[in-house]
Amino acid sequence: MSGIVAVPRAKTKVQTERPRLHKVILFNDDYTPRDFVVTVLKLEFRLGEGRAQAVMMTAHRLGACVVAVYARDVAETKAARATEAGAAKGYPLRFDCEPEE
C-alpha cells in the first residue's frame, strides 16, 4: 500500500431555530361596539363566545389585551385583517402585533 491513511470526516449537524412568536394585541377604543369586537374575535381568531367576551372586556378595562400568539407572518395577517374589518364598518378598531419575549 501507499501509506495513505483515510480519516473519516466529522459530520456536522444542522440545527434549525424555531421561528420567533408574535403576540396579536387588541387595543380598546371608545367607539367600536362591543358586539362587533366579539364578532371579529370569533371570526378571525376562532375564539369561542366566552373567550371572545373575556378578551374584549380585558381590553376594555386595561386598554389592551393579547388575543393570541402566532408565527410572525400569521400574526401580522390576522391583525391586519381584523383591523380592516373594523375599518370597513367605519370603526377605529385596532389590532397590532409585537414579538413575544
Secondary structure, 3 states (H helix, E strand, C coil): CCCCCCCCCCCCCCCCCCCCEEEEEEECCCCCCHHHHHHHHHHHHCCCHHHHHHHHHHHHHHCEEEEEEEEHHHHHHHHHHHHHHHHHCCCCCEEEEEECC
